[in-house]
Amino acid sequence: MTRQYDAPLMVTRCYPSLSYLRSAAESIVTNGKPTTIYYFGDFDPSGADISRNIEERLRQFITELADCYRCQPPLFFLDRVAVNEWQIDEWVLPTRPTKYSDSRSKAFGSAQSVEVDAIPPEQLRDLVRSNLSRHISADALAAAEASDRMERVTLEAMAANLRAA
């Protein structure tokens, strides 16, 4: 889904490593453009803290790297797309009791938790599509798709010529 929009997909399980976040921050700084990260995570104490942790660490690394490169830190936004409380209610997502053994459960404030995997795949794709499409016009997307198709045809023809030779 993200490939269509030429948007990188960065997957983690639990808390991302500092080296992973530093690498992401370096990409953001060297790109130099405003960046939005769409976060899809569980609705539970750790999931809520992971998004906070990612944003905090990235801001720190972006500031440090911008100083090193002697440039202005680019604008950076983290948008928690899923799972959010309204989605649980509106989409009737299956819940589980929040683990009170998690030290972050008091600050979380909800007795119910939901895994991101509870969202049906097509709804996840719709969330990705609707968020990424805010950053690219339909005409630009159509032009990119047409260019991809032409490149594919050219590569297939080259491969056929090589096989025939």
Secondary structure, 3 states (H helix, E strand, C coil): CCHHHCCCCCCCCCCCCHHHHHHHHHHHHHHCCCEEEEEECCECHHHHHHHHHHHHHHHHHHHHHHHHCCCCCCCEEEEEEECCHHHHHHCCCCCEECCCCCCCHHHHCCCEEECHHHCCHHHHHHHHHHHHHHHCCHHHHHHHHHHHHHHHHHHHHHHHHHHHC
